[in-house]
Amino acid sequence: MNFLKIDIPKLQPFLTKKEVAGLLHVSMHTVDRERQKGLLNGVRIGGSVRFYYPDIEEYISTIRQQKRRK
């Protein structure tokens, strides 16, 4: 699944918080909040958090399913 319709280089499957916020059209604070809730998975690499692209797709799928149930 590629909900975002962008090409992610195979050698760089991890995205920064700023990149995730841009892709989802939300603030970086929202990305932090969703991560703290456990809804968006991130991994700490060095001193910063990175997000695995397939996890972002899974997050989008989960959000879409929740909206359909309402």
PyMOL commands that set and color helices and strands:
alter all, ss='L'
color gray80, all
select helices_A, chain A and resi 17-24+28-36+53-69
alter helices_A, ss='H'
color red, helices_A
select strands_A, chain A and resi 14-16+43-45+48-52
alter strands_A, ss='S'
color yellow, strands_A
deselect
rebuild
show_as cartoon
